[in-house]
Amino acid sequence: MSQHVVSPKIYFAVFASLMLLTALTVWAAFQDLGPFNLAVALGIATLKATLVVLYFMHVRYNPKLIWLVIGLAVAWFGVFLVVTLSDYLSRGWIPFPGK
């Protein structure tokens, strides 16, 4: 099985991007963005995780079946997230006796 060889320049570029995104995370932590604090933090974390998965785990150069498996895993995580948030957000809808 032949393996794709990644240039060290790409690794250094990804490393620099990760360091830049980490600095952006620290900067955003000290800013008052109101209700967007969580969205900005999760967006930056998603970008960093995507870079790690694509380049350091070599998913970018794998066959399409691996992409399908990762896509299904992300979709399944989305299902879990939606079900969890729907439970959390609907807890106040049903009144409990004695309250």
SVG drawing of the C-alpha trace seen along z (x, -y; Angstrom):
<svg xmlns="http://www.w3.org/2000/svg" viewBox="-49 -43 59 45">
<polyline fill="none" stroke="black" stroke-width="0.4" points="0.0,0.0 1.5,-3.3 1.4,-6.1 1.2,-9.8 4.3,-11.8 3.4,-15.2 5.9,-18.0 7.4,-19.5 6.3,-22.9 2.6,-21.8 3.2,-20.6 4.8,-23.9 1.9,-25.8 -0.7,-23.8 1.3,-24.2 1.4,-28.0 -2.3,-28.0 -3.0,-26.1 -0.8,-28.6 -2.6,-31.5 -6.0,-30.0 -4.8,-29.3 -3.8,-33.0 -7.2,-33.9 -8.9,-31.7 -7.0,-33.5 -7.9,-36.9 -11.5,-36.0 -11.6,-34.7 -10.9,-38.2 -13.4,-39.9 -17.0,-40.5 -18.9,-39.3 -22.2,-38.9 -24.2,-35.8 -21.6,-35.0 -18.8,-34.0 -19.7,-30.3 -20.2,-30.4 -16.8,-32.0 -15.1,-29.6 -16.7,-26.6 -16.0,-27.8 -12.3,-28.3 -12.2,-24.8 -13.9,-23.3 -11.4,-24.8 -8.5,-23.5 -10.0,-20.0 -10.5,-20.0 -6.9,-20.9 -5.7,-18.2 -7.9,-15.5 -7.1,-16.4 -3.4,-16.8 -2.0,-15.1 -4.3,-12.1 -3.8,-12.1 -7.5,-11.9 -7.0,-14.4 -5.1,-11.8 -7.2,-8.7 -9.8,-7.1 -13.4,-8.2 -14.6,-5.4 -12.7,-7.0 -14.4,-10.4 -17.7,-8.6 -17.0,-7.1 -15.9,-10.4 -18.9,-12.2 -21.3,-9.6 -19.5,-10.0 -20.0,-13.7 -23.6,-13.3 -24.2,-10.9 -22.6,-13.4 -25.0,-16.0 -27.9,-13.6 -26.7,-13.2 -26.2,-17.0 -29.7,-17.7 -31.4,-15.2 -29.4,-16.4 -30.2,-20.0 -33.9,-19.3 -34.1,-17.6 -32.3,-20.4 -34.3,-23.2 -37.7,-21.6 -37.3,-20.9 -39.3,-23.8 -42.3,-23.0 -43.9,-20.4 -44.7,-21.7 -43.9,-19.5 -46.4,-19.0 -45.8,-21.1 -43.9,-23.8"/>
</svg>
